[in-house]
Amino acid sequence: MKIEGSAVLEEVVNQLNIDLPKLVAGCAFWSPINAEPTKAVHPHIRRARSGEMPKTITSKAIRLDDNTYANKVLKDKMSHLGKFNGFAVCHIWPQTCYDERYHTMPANLVMLPRELAGLTDHNRAIEQCLQYRAWELYNWYPDGQAQPEKPINYPDNWRPPVDKPESTRLSVKKLFDSGHGVLPIVIDPSDPDKFRNAFIANGRAIMSIYFDDGRIEEEEWLCQRFGPSSNVIGNLRSKAKFRSSVWQRLGITKVIVKITANGG
């Protein structure tokens, strides 16, 4: 008789009424939003595939890693929190560790206690929750993939990323001069077509604007000059305070936009 470990785990989890995605959410550590999370720290390094030798260099000048670089990248990004022991750094999207664009990209990495790390590879519900969380935090997902949908029973107890102290940030002048970074904008519903249709039908949405001093301001977004072919994210980024260099100067770190029903 063949006994499947995943089946045994599912049986016991159900018996004990354990919410695995919620367990992972509470234990997960994420890269600071102000630490260039969507840029590969080592764009010429990827994980070695089966049959390849780590620590060698390919004919295309790509260095092969055994996860050492990815592990160091995320722990370095969070060094202001302390020294992490007993944790493993995991890639959020399958197979992306073999792509030098994503192997050392902080937005594609999450750190979990070693005892939970294997769940990221073998539990589809957890994988989907982590992928949506990366989209929610960093407004990012890999090229060629569909924008993540918010899973049913999505956890609400995520450990928030803790930004690096002010002294380690890029200066406001550098941000202004370079137009550095992309403002994370999260829409709910997450699918742009569904959001667009609901926005047009309801006539308004609420924008929750997060600031680096802890403030959260809410503003109403009215559906004016917005049609079936309008670009949702493009319209939001065109707003005066969300434009490049402006949001950095204002200290905005994230925007969440949700549909609000008429009269509510």
Backbone as JSON, one array per atom type, in Angstrom:
{
  "sequence": "MKIEGSAVLEEVVNQLNIDLPKLVAGCAFWSPINAEPTKAVHPHIRRARSGEMPKTITSKAIRLDDNTYANKVLKDKMSHLGKFNGFAVCHIWPQTCYDERYHTMPANLVMLPRELAGLTDHNRAIEQCLQYRAWELYNWYPDGQAQPEKPINYPDNWRPPVDKPESTRLSVKKLFDSGHGVLPIVIDPSDPDKFRNAFIANGRAIMSIYFDDGRIEEEEWLCQRFGPSSNVIGNLRSKAKFRSSVWQRLGITKVIVKITANGG",
  "N": [[0.85, -1.2, 0.0], [0.53, 2.2, -0.84], [1.47, 5.09, 0.8], [0.72, 8.42, 0.99], [2.44, 11.29, 1.9], [1.42, 13.93, 1.77], [-1.3, 13.49, 1.83], [-1.66, 12.37, 4.36], [-0.87, 14.55, 5.93], [-2.86, 16.42, 5.23], [-5.12, 15.11, 6.23], [-4.63, 15.08, 9.03], [-4.37, 17.81, 9.55], [-6.97, 18.65, 8.98], [-8.35, 17.23, 10.94], [-7.39, 18.42, 13.26], [-8.19, 20.94, 12.86], [-6.54, 22.95, 11.73], [-5.39, 25.9, 10.24], [-3.46, 26.05, 7.66], [-2.49, 28.0, 5.68], [-2.86, 30.34, 7.2], [-1.17, 29.88, 9.32], [1.32, 29.92, 8.0], [1.25, 32.56, 7.05], [1.44, 34.08, 9.4], [4.03, 33.52, 10.19], [5.73, 34.34, 8.2], [8.36, 36.27, 6.79], [9.07, 39.29, 5.08], [10.66, 41.15, 2.44], [11.7, 44.55, 2.95], [9.66, 47.21, 1.72], [10.88, 49.49, 0.88], [13.29, 48.75, -0.19], [14.17, 48.29, -2.85], [12.6, 46.03, -3.98], [11.76, 44.76, -6.36], [13.87, 44.33, -8.02], [16.44, 42.34, -9.24], [19.05, 41.41, -7.15], [21.42, 40.17, -7.8], [21.79, 39.96, -10.93], [22.97, 38.13, -12.63], [22.97, 35.59, -11.7], [21.68, 32.38, -10.99], [19.72, 29.55, -9.81], [21.23, 26.34, -9.81], [20.37, 23.82, -12.12], [19.15, 20.39, -12.16], [21.81, 18.21, -12.6], [23.55, 20.21, -13.21], [26.41, 21.98, -11.96], [26.67, 23.62, -8.92], [28.15, 26.83, -8.16], [29.65, 27.11, -10.42], [30.28, 28.62, -13.65], [28.29, 29.41, -16.43], [28.32, 29.1, -20.06], [27.15, 31.41, -20.86], [27.9, 33.27, -19.09], [26.62, 33.1, -16.64], [26.35, 32.66, -13.25], [26.06, 29.75, -11.26], [23.99, 28.82, -8.61], [23.36, 27.46, -5.3], [21.27, 28.23, -3.79], [22.41, 29.82, -1.96], [23.03, 32.53, -2.52], [20.46, 33.69, -2.88], [19.4, 33.27, -0.33], [21.13, 34.86, 1.24], [20.61, 37.37, 0.17], [17.93, 38.04, 0.96], [18.12, 37.91, 3.75], [20.03, 39.88, 4.2], [18.59, 42.12, 3.37], [16.88, 42.35, 5.47], [18.41, 42.76, 7.66], [18.37, 44.81, 9.49], [16.5, 44.09, 11.33], [17.53, 42.09, 12.88], [19.42, 39.06, 13.62], [18.74, 36.16, 11.83], [17.98, 32.89, 12.66], [17.47, 29.43, 11.99], [15.74, 29.67, 9.9], [14.44, 29.44, 6.54], [14.93, 30.52, 3.2], [12.63, 30.97, 0.67], [11.51, 30.56, -2.72], [8.84, 32.2, -4.32], [7.39, 31.83, -6.68], [7.04, 28.97, -8.71], [9.83, 27.4, -10.29], [11.08, 29.81, -10.88], [13.48, 30.21, -9.65], [15.37, 29.29, -11.36], [15.75, 31.24, -13.16], [17.61, 33.98, -13.91], [16.63, 36.54, -13.67], [14.89, 36.49, -11.57], [15.85, 34.95, -9.46], [17.35, 36.16, -7.37], [15.66, 38.21, -6.68], [14.12, 40.21, -4.35], [11.29, 40.49, -4.08], [10.36, 38.08, -4.92], [10.91, 36.34, -2.95], [10.53, 34.75, 0.22], [10.8, 34.43, 3.74], [10.75, 31.75, 5.97], [10.2, 29.8, 8.98], [12.25, 26.89, 9.11], [10.85, 24.52, 9.43], [8.45, 24.93, 8.17], [9.02, 25.52, 5.58], [8.96, 23.65, 3.43], [6.3, 23.52, 2.72], [5.79, 25.51, 0.9], [6.44, 24.51, -1.54], [4.83, 22.32, -1.93], [2.17, 22.68, -1.28], [-0.6, 23.82, -2.72], [-2.53, 25.77, -2.03], [-1.19, 27.37, -0.17], [0.9, 28.27, -1.76], [-0.53, 29.86, -3.62], [-1.52, 31.84, -1.93], [0.86, 33.07, -1.05], [1.8, 34.07, -3.49], [-0.17, 35.92, -4.15], [0.16, 37.63, -2.01], [2.72, 38.66, -2.51], [2.15, 40.12, -4.79], [0.34, 41.92, -3.7], [1.94, 43.35, -1.91], [4.18, 44.27, -3.45], [3.34, 44.82, -5.99], [3.95, 43.08, -8.1], [4.58, 40.34, -10.33], [5.82, 37.42, -12.06], [6.96, 37.75, -15.49], [4.91, 36.56, -18.12], [3.16, 35.19, -16.53], [-0.17, 35.02, -15.15], [-1.86, 37.74, -13.57], [-2.02, 37.45, -10.08], [-4.9, 36.1, -8.42], [-6.99, 36.96, -5.67], [-7.0, 34.58, -3.19], [-9.58, 32.31, -1.98], [-10.51, 32.46, 1.42], [-8.25, 33.91, 2.14], [-5.44, 34.66, 4.15], [-5.54, 36.91, 7.01], [-3.63, 37.69, 8.7], [-1.04, 38.46, 8.07], [2.41, 39.01, 8.55], [3.64, 42.21, 8.57], [5.92, 43.77, 6.23], [8.93, 45.29, 7.38], [10.18, 48.39, 6.95], [13.49, 49.61, 6.14], [15.46, 51.61, 8.41], [15.24, 55.23, 8.36], [17.75, 56.35, 7.84], [19.0, 54.59, 6.13], [17.72, 54.75, 3.78], [17.23, 55.74, 0.31], [17.98, 59.11, -0.42], [15.58, 61.81, -0.42], [16.11, 63.65, -2.43], [17.62, 62.08, -4.26], [15.68, 60.23, -4.92], [13.82, 61.92, -6.13], [15.3, 62.95, -8.26], [15.91, 60.66, -9.74], [13.53, 59.35, -10.18], [13.04, 56.98, -8.88], [11.97, 53.61, -8.47], [8.75, 51.85, -8.26], [5.54, 52.71, -7.45], [3.72, 50.7, -5.28], [0.59, 49.6, -6.18], [-2.43, 48.31, -5.34], [-5.3, 46.66, -6.43], [-8.74, 45.87, -5.77], [-11.47, 44.18, -6.73], [-8.74, 42.03, -7.83], [-8.37, 41.42, -10.5], [-8.0, 43.3, -13.4], [-10.05, 43.66, -15.38], [-12.38, 42.81, -14.05], [-12.36, 44.64, -11.95], [-12.6, 47.06, -13.38], [-15.17, 46.78, -14.56], [-16.77, 46.63, -12.26], [-16.22, 49.09, -11.12], [-17.23, 50.91, -12.98], [-19.92, 50.16, -12.84], [-20.58, 50.71, -10.14], [-19.69, 53.27, -9.7], [-17.84, 54.48, -8.02], [-14.82, 54.27, -6.01], [-12.73, 53.46, -3.19], [-9.7, 54.83, -2.2], [-7.06, 53.79, -0.29], [-4.4, 55.28, 1.14], [-1.14, 54.74, 1.97], [1.41, 55.87, 4.18], [4.89, 56.55, 4.9], [5.23, 57.29, 7.54], [3.39, 55.96, 8.97], [0.79, 56.83, 8.72], [-2.53, 56.48, 7.32], [-4.45, 57.46, 4.74], [-7.7, 58.04, 3.4], [-9.28, 58.34, 0.28], [-11.84, 59.28, -2.01], [-12.51, 57.87, -5.17], [-13.93, 58.85, -8.0], [-15.92, 57.65, -10.69], [-15.28, 59.04, -13.41], [-15.05, 60.08, -16.72], [-14.19, 57.56, -17.45], [-13.99, 54.58, -19.11], [-15.04, 51.44, -20.77], [-12.68, 50.63, -22.0], [-10.65, 51.73, -20.58], [-7.52, 52.0, -18.86], [-6.9, 50.64, -15.81], [-4.78, 50.64, -13.79], [-3.08, 52.43, -15.08], [-4.63, 54.78, -15.1], [-4.73, 55.31, -12.37], [-2.0, 55.71, -11.77], [-1.61, 58.06, -13.1], [-2.62, 60.02, -11.54], [-2.05, 63.02, -9.72], [-0.59, 62.92, -7.22], [0.41, 60.38, -7.32], [2.27, 60.2, -9.24], [5.51, 59.64, -10.79], [8.29, 60.44, -8.8], [6.77, 62.24, -7.31], [5.17, 60.79, -5.46], [7.2, 59.64, -3.95], [8.36, 61.88, -2.75], [6.27, 62.73, -1.16], [6.16, 60.7, 0.65], [4.64, 58.43, 0.31], [3.89, 55.0, 0.47], [2.36, 52.86, -0.39], [-0.66, 51.98, -2.15], [-4.0, 51.05, -1.83], [-6.82, 50.1, -3.55], [-10.24, 49.88, -3.44], [-13.43, 48.7, -4.5], [-16.4, 50.46, -3.79], [-19.68, 50.0, -2.92], [-22.63, 51.56, -4.29], [-23.97, 54.07, -2.32], [-22.78, 53.06, -0.09]],
  "CA": [[0.0, 0.0, 0.0], [1.29, 3.45, -0.95], [0.98, 6.12, 1.72], [1.15, 9.74, 0.55], [2.65, 12.21, 3.0], [0.53, 15.08, 1.67], [-2.64, 13.05, 2.23], [-1.64, 12.24, 5.82], [-0.84, 15.9, 6.48], [-4.18, 17.02, 5.05], [-6.04, 14.46, 7.14], [-4.39, 15.53, 10.4], [-4.68, 19.24, 9.58], [-8.43, 18.76, 9.07], [-8.77, 16.72, 12.25], [-7.01, 19.39, 14.29], [-8.74, 22.23, 12.44], [-5.41, 23.88, 11.57], [-5.4, 26.7, 9.01], [-2.06, 26.13, 7.26], [-2.12, 29.3, 5.12], [-2.8, 31.34, 8.26], [0.06, 29.58, 10.06], [2.42, 30.44, 7.19], [1.15, 34.02, 7.0], [1.92, 34.65, 10.65], [5.46, 33.24, 10.37], [6.49, 34.77, 7.02], [9.06, 37.56, 6.79], [9.13, 39.84, 3.73], [11.61, 42.23, 2.2], [11.18, 45.92, 3.07], [9.16, 47.79, 0.48], [11.77, 50.58, 0.46], [14.63, 48.18, -0.46], [14.22, 47.86, -4.25], [12.21, 44.62, -3.95], [11.48, 44.16, -7.67], [15.11, 44.33, -8.81], [17.35, 41.26, -8.86], [20.29, 41.92, -6.56], [22.5, 39.57, -8.61], [21.09, 39.61, -12.17], [23.7, 37.15, -13.43], [23.04, 34.37, -10.89], [20.46, 31.59, -10.87], [19.87, 28.24, -9.18], [21.69, 25.26, -10.7], [19.4, 22.78, -12.42], [19.62, 19.02, -11.97], [22.89, 17.88, -13.53], [24.49, 21.33, -13.26], [27.25, 22.07, -10.77], [26.68, 24.94, -8.3], [29.4, 27.59, -8.04], [30.33, 27.18, -11.71], [29.77, 29.69, -14.52], [27.88, 28.87, -17.71], [28.89, 29.75, -21.25], [26.51, 32.72, -20.99], [28.41, 34.07, -17.96], [25.67, 33.03, -15.54], [26.88, 31.88, -12.12], [25.07, 28.82, -10.74], [23.89, 28.93, -7.15], [22.62, 26.4, -4.62], [20.35, 29.05, -2.98], [23.19, 30.63, -1.02], [22.88, 33.95, -2.83], [19.09, 34.1, -2.58], [19.28, 33.29, 1.12], [21.85, 36.02, 1.76], [19.95, 38.59, -0.29], [16.77, 38.39, 1.78], [18.55, 38.17, 5.12], [20.68, 41.19, 4.2], [17.55, 43.13, 3.28], [16.19, 42.45, 6.76], [19.42, 42.74, 8.73], [18.04, 45.81, 10.51], [15.61, 43.47, 12.32], [18.3, 41.2, 13.73], [20.0, 37.89, 12.97], [17.74, 35.11, 11.69], [18.45, 31.51, 12.76], [16.4, 28.45, 11.87], [14.82, 30.08, 8.83], [14.8, 29.11, 5.15], [14.43, 31.47, 2.2], [11.92, 30.21, -0.36], [11.02, 31.28, -3.89], [7.38, 32.22, -4.28], [6.86, 31.31, -7.95], [7.76, 27.76, -9.12], [10.8, 27.42, -11.39], [11.73, 31.1, -11.09], [14.86, 30.18, -9.14], [16.25, 28.96, -12.49], [15.76, 32.42, -14.02], [18.47, 34.98, -13.25], [15.86, 37.76, -13.41], [14.05, 36.36, -10.38], [16.46, 34.13, -8.41], [17.73, 37.0, -6.24], [14.73, 39.34, -6.58], [13.47, 40.13, -3.03], [9.83, 40.33, -4.17], [10.09, 36.67, -5.21], [11.46, 35.57, -1.84], [9.9, 34.86, 1.53], [11.56, 33.66, 4.72], [9.88, 31.01, 6.88], [10.88, 28.79, 9.79], [12.6, 25.74, 8.27], [9.83, 23.48, 9.56], [7.32, 25.24, 7.29], [9.49, 25.9, 4.24], [8.56, 22.69, 2.4], [4.91, 23.73, 2.32], [5.74, 26.43, -0.23], [6.63, 23.74, -2.77], [3.94, 21.17, -2.03], [0.8, 23.0, -0.92], [-1.05, 24.79, -3.72], [-3.23, 26.88, -1.38], [-0.17, 28.26, 0.4], [1.59, 28.88, -2.91], [-1.39, 30.91, -4.17], [-1.57, 32.93, -0.95], [2.14, 33.78, -1.1], [1.89, 34.79, -4.75], [-1.03, 37.11, -4.07], [0.77, 38.55, -1.05], [3.81, 39.36, -3.2], [1.49, 41.11, -5.67], [-0.26, 42.93, -2.83], [3.0, 44.17, -1.33], [5.17, 44.83, -4.36], [2.76, 45.06, -7.32], [4.84, 42.32, -8.99], [4.51, 38.9, -10.6], [6.76, 37.17, -13.18], [6.53, 37.85, -16.87], [4.33, 35.33, -18.66], [2.18, 34.65, -15.59], [-1.36, 35.83, -14.96], [-1.9, 38.47, -12.3], [-2.63, 36.59, -9.06], [-6.24, 36.37, -7.89], [-7.06, 36.81, -4.22], [-7.56, 33.25, -2.9], [-10.63, 32.16, -0.99], [-9.96, 32.31, 2.77], [-6.92, 34.54, 2.18], [-5.15, 35.02, 5.55], [-5.55, 38.33, 7.36], [-2.67, 37.88, 9.79], [0.3, 38.55, 7.51], [3.42, 39.83, 9.22], [3.97, 43.26, 7.61], [7.35, 44.05, 6.05], [9.39, 46.44, 8.16], [11.13, 49.13, 6.14], [14.77, 49.97, 6.75], [15.43, 52.93, 9.04], [15.36, 56.37, 7.44], [19.15, 56.63, 7.49], [19.47, 53.69, 5.08], [16.94, 54.94, 2.56], [17.7, 56.71, -0.66], [17.54, 60.45, -0.05], [14.46, 62.34, -1.21], [16.66, 64.26, -3.65], [17.95, 61.03, -5.21], [14.42, 59.68, -5.42], [13.22, 62.89, -7.03], [16.12, 63.07, -9.47], [15.96, 59.44, -10.53], [12.23, 58.73, -10.38], [13.32, 55.62, -8.45], [10.97, 52.68, -7.95], [7.38, 51.82, -8.75], [4.61, 52.74, -6.33], [2.83, 49.54, -5.23], [-0.84, 49.9, -6.22], [-3.2, 47.07, -5.27], [-6.72, 46.85, -6.68], [-9.6, 44.8, -5.26], [-10.91, 42.91, -7.2], [-7.39, 42.12, -8.37], [-8.4, 41.33, -11.96], [-8.33, 44.64, -13.92], [-11.34, 43.67, -16.07], [-13.44, 42.76, -13.03], [-12.35, 45.93, -11.24], [-13.13, 48.08, -14.29], [-16.62, 46.61, -14.68], [-17.4, 46.98, -10.98], [-16.02, 50.54, -10.93], [-18.2, 51.57, -13.84], [-21.26, 49.86, -12.33], [-20.81, 51.32, -8.83], [-19.47, 54.7, -9.81], [-16.79, 55.02, -7.17], [-13.96, 53.35, -5.27], [-12.02, 54.11, -2.09], [-8.26, 54.67, -2.23], [-6.37, 53.86, 0.99], [-3.05, 55.72, 0.83], [-0.26, 54.45, 3.1], [2.57, 56.75, 4.24], [6.01, 55.95, 5.63], [5.17, 57.64, 8.95], [2.34, 55.16, 9.58], [-0.55, 57.34, 8.4], [-3.32, 55.93, 6.22], [-5.5, 58.41, 4.34], [-8.66, 57.5, 2.44], [-9.84, 59.3, -0.67], [-12.82, 58.7, -2.93], [-12.19, 57.95, -6.61], [-15.2, 58.82, -8.74], [-15.81, 57.12, -12.06], [-15.53, 60.11, -14.37], [-14.25, 59.92, -17.94], [-13.6, 56.22, -17.34], [-14.82, 53.72, -19.94], [-14.74, 50.01, -20.84], [-11.32, 50.37, -22.49], [-9.69, 52.49, -19.77], [-6.5, 51.24, -18.14], [-7.12, 50.9, -14.39], [-3.54, 51.06, -13.12], [-2.59, 53.62, -15.77], [-5.38, 55.93, -14.61], [-4.32, 55.59, -11.0], [-0.64, 56.26, -11.76], [-1.62, 59.4, -13.68], [-3.06, 60.98, -10.53], [-0.95, 63.93, -9.41], [0.25, 62.51, -6.09], [0.96, 59.05, -7.56], [3.22, 60.27, -10.35], [6.9, 59.4, -10.46], [8.99, 61.46, -8.02], [5.87, 62.94, -6.39], [4.79, 59.92, -4.34], [8.36, 59.48, -3.08], [8.53, 63.11, -1.96], [5.18, 62.78, -0.18], [6.3, 59.62, 1.62], [3.64, 57.38, 0.08], [4.54, 53.68, 0.31], [1.47, 51.87, -1.01], [-2.05, 52.4, -2.34], [-4.96, 49.95, -2.01], [-8.05, 50.67, -4.09], [-11.34, 48.91, -3.35], [-14.74, 49.16, -4.98], [-17.4, 50.72, -2.76], [-21.01, 49.95, -3.51], [-23.4, 52.81, -4.24], [-24.66, 54.32, -1.07], [-22.09, 52.44, 1.05]],
  "C": [[0.89, 1.24, 0.0], [0.67, 4.5, -0.04], [1.58, 7.46, 1.32], [1.27, 10.68, 1.75], [1.7, 13.39, 2.98], [-0.88, 14.73, 2.12], [-2.73, 12.91, 3.74], [-1.67, 13.62, 6.47], [-2.22, 16.55, 6.38], [-5.2, 16.43, 6.02], [-5.88, 14.99, 8.57], [-4.72, 17.02, 10.56], [-6.18, 19.45, 9.73], [-8.94, 18.3, 10.43], [-8.52, 17.75, 13.34], [-7.52, 20.8, 13.99], [-7.64, 23.31, 12.38], [-5.52, 24.59, 10.22], [-3.94, 26.91, 8.58], [-1.68, 27.47, 6.63], [-2.0, 30.39, 6.19], [-1.54, 31.14, 9.11], [1.27, 30.15, 9.32], [2.43, 31.96, 7.19], [1.73, 34.67, 8.26], [3.41, 34.5, 10.86], [6.33, 33.83, 9.27], [7.12, 36.15, 7.22], [9.29, 37.99, 5.34], [10.15, 40.97, 3.63], [10.96, 43.59, 2.43], [10.72, 46.45, 1.71], [10.11, 48.87, -0.03], [13.17, 50.07, 0.11], [14.72, 47.59, -1.87], [13.81, 46.39, -4.41], [12.02, 43.98, -5.32], [12.69, 44.19, -8.6], [16.01, 43.21, -8.33], [18.65, 41.85, -8.33], [21.5, 41.42, -7.33], [21.89, 39.09, -9.92], [21.81, 38.61, -13.06], [23.9, 35.85, -12.64], [21.68, 33.7, -10.86], [20.77, 30.27, -10.18], [20.36, 27.23, -10.22], [20.57, 24.24, -10.89], [19.99, 21.41, -12.12], [20.67, 18.69, -13.02], [23.9, 19.0, -13.68], [25.22, 21.44, -11.92], [27.18, 23.48, -10.18], [28.09, 25.51, -8.21], [30.24, 27.56, -9.32], [29.67, 28.28, -12.54], [29.47, 29.1, -15.89], [28.55, 29.62, -18.86], [28.3, 31.13, -21.49], [26.87, 33.64, -19.81], [27.4, 34.16, -16.82], [26.26, 32.14, -14.44], [25.76, 31.02, -11.55], [25.14, 28.76, -9.22], [23.15, 27.72, -6.58], [21.58, 26.97, -3.65], [21.09, 29.91, -1.97], [22.98, 32.12, -1.26], [21.48, 34.45, -2.5], [18.87, 34.23, -1.08], [19.93, 34.54, 1.72], [21.16, 37.32, 1.39], [18.82, 38.98, 0.66], [17.19, 38.69, 3.22], [19.28, 39.51, 5.23], [19.65, 42.31, 4.16], [16.87, 43.36, 4.62], [17.17, 42.45, 7.94], [19.13, 43.76, 9.82], [17.11, 45.25, 11.59], [16.37, 42.58, 13.29], [18.86, 40.04, 12.92], [19.0, 36.75, 12.99], [18.41, 33.73, 11.74], [17.26, 30.56, 12.65], [15.37, 28.8, 10.83], [15.35, 29.61, 7.47], [14.19, 30.15, 4.23], [13.86, 30.67, 1.02], [11.52, 31.13, -1.52], [9.5, 31.12, -3.97], [6.77, 31.6, -5.54], [7.68, 30.11, -8.39], [8.67, 28.0, -10.32], [11.51, 28.76, -11.58], [13.14, 31.15, -10.52], [15.86, 29.87, -10.25], [16.35, 30.11, -13.5], [16.53, 33.52, -13.3], [17.74, 36.3, -12.98], [15.17, 37.72, -12.05], [14.71, 35.62, -9.22], [16.83, 34.96, -7.18], [16.88, 38.26, -6.15], [13.98, 39.24, -5.25], [11.97, 39.92, -3.09], [9.42, 38.89, -4.46], [10.56, 35.76, -4.08], [10.66, 35.8, -0.57], [10.7, 34.0, 2.5], [10.61, 33.06, 5.75], [10.72, 30.15, 7.81], [11.11, 27.53, 8.96], [11.51, 24.66, 8.29], [8.66, 23.7, 8.61], [7.73, 25.42, 5.83], [9.0, 24.95, 3.15], [7.14, 22.88, 1.91], [4.8, 24.64, 1.11], [5.88, 25.71, -1.56], [5.53, 22.7, -3.0], [2.48, 21.46, -1.67], [0.32, 24.14, -1.81], [-1.75, 25.99, -3.08], [-2.24, 27.88, -0.8], [0.58, 28.99, -0.71], [0.78, 30.05, -3.46], [-1.46, 32.11, -3.23], [-0.27, 33.75, -0.97], [2.27, 34.61, -2.38], [1.02, 36.05, -4.73], [-0.44, 38.13, -3.09], [1.92, 39.33, -1.68], [3.26, 40.43, -4.14], [0.93, 42.26, -4.83], [0.79, 43.89, -2.28], [3.79, 44.96, -2.36], [4.64, 45.12, -5.77], [3.58, 44.34, -8.39], [4.4, 40.87, -9.13], [5.35, 38.65, -11.85], [6.14, 37.38, -14.55], [5.98, 36.51, -17.33], [3.33, 34.67, -17.75], [0.97, 35.57, -15.52], [-1.28, 36.55, -13.62], [-2.61, 37.62, -11.25], [-4.01, 37.06, -8.64], [-6.2, 36.18, -6.38], [-7.72, 35.47, -3.88], [-8.73, 33.32, -1.91], [-9.96, 31.89, 0.36], [-8.51, 32.82, 2.86], [-6.63, 35.0, 3.61], [-5.17, 36.53, 5.78], [-4.53, 38.64, 8.45], [-1.23, 37.94, 9.29], [1.2, 39.44, 8.37], [3.84, 40.93, 8.23], [5.47, 43.42, 7.44], [7.74, 45.3, 6.82], [10.47, 47.15, 7.35], [12.42, 49.42, 6.9], [14.67, 51.35, 7.36], [15.7, 54.04, 8.03], [16.78, 56.59, 6.97], [19.66, 55.76, 6.36], [18.71, 53.86, 3.78], [17.68, 55.82, 1.56], [17.19, 58.08, -0.23], [16.39, 60.88, -0.94], [14.97, 62.95, -2.5], [16.98, 63.2, -4.69], [16.68, 60.42, -5.79], [13.8, 60.61, -6.44], [13.98, 62.96, -8.35], [16.02, 61.84, -10.36], [14.6, 58.87, -10.87], [12.25, 57.29, -9.93], [12.06, 54.86, -8.07], [9.61, 52.8, -8.62], [6.47, 51.78, -7.54], [3.73, 51.5, -6.36], [1.37, 49.99, -5.18], [-1.58, 48.58, -6.31], [-4.66, 47.39, -5.51], [-7.5, 45.64, -6.2], [-11.01, 45.05, -5.79], [-9.56, 43.09, -7.9], [-7.34, 42.04, -9.89], [-8.83, 42.68, -12.54], [-9.68, 44.71, -14.62], [-12.5, 43.66, -15.09], [-13.53, 44.08, -12.27], [-13.01, 47.0, -12.11], [-14.65, 47.99, -14.38], [-17.34, 47.02, -13.4], [-17.31, 48.48, -10.72], [-17.05, 51.32, -11.74], [-19.62, 51.38, -13.31], [-21.56, 50.61, -11.04], [-20.53, 52.81, -8.79], [-18.38, 55.28, -8.95], [-15.99, 53.89, -6.52], [-13.29, 54.15, -4.16], [-10.53, 53.78, -2.21], [-7.71, 54.83, -0.81], [-4.9, 54.13, 0.71], [-2.18, 55.58, 2.08], [0.99, 55.33, 3.02], [3.66, 56.13, 5.12], [6.07, 56.35, 7.1], [4.04, 56.92, 9.68], [0.93, 55.65, 9.29], [-1.21, 56.54, 7.28], [-4.45, 56.93, 5.94], [-6.41, 57.77, 3.3], [-9.22, 58.62, 1.57], [-10.81, 58.58, -1.59], [-12.35, 58.9, -4.37], [-13.5, 57.78, -7.36], [-14.96, 58.38, -10.18], [-16.22, 58.19, -13.06], [-14.56, 59.96, -15.54], [-13.49, 58.58, -17.92], [-14.52, 55.25, -18.07], [-14.37, 52.28, -19.98], [-13.33, 49.69, -21.31], [-10.25, 51.08, -21.67], [-8.74, 51.55, -19.03], [-6.57, 51.61, -16.65], [-5.86, 51.44, -13.72], [-2.97, 52.32, -13.75], [-3.3, 54.88, -15.3], [-4.95, 56.32, -13.2], [-2.93, 56.24, -10.97], [-0.58, 57.68, -12.34], [-2.09, 60.46, -12.69], [-1.85, 61.76, -10.02], [-0.03, 63.39, -8.32], [0.86, 61.13, -6.28], [1.97, 59.04, -8.69], [4.65, 60.09, -9.86], [7.53, 60.63, -9.85], [8.09, 62.16, -7.01], [5.54, 62.06, -5.2], [5.96, 59.69, -3.39], [8.53, 60.69, -2.17], [7.47, 63.22, -0.88], [5.28, 61.69, 0.88], [5.26, 58.53, 1.48], [4.36, 56.06, -0.17], [3.67, 52.67, -0.42], [0.09, 52.47, -1.14], [-2.9, 51.15, -2.56], [-6.29, 50.58, -2.44], [-9.13, 49.59, -4.12], [-12.63, 49.54, -3.86], [-15.66, 49.35, -3.77], [-18.77, 50.79, -3.42], [-21.71, 51.29, -3.37], [-24.13, 52.92, -2.91], [-23.96, 53.75, 0.14], [-20.7, 52.95, 1.21]]
}
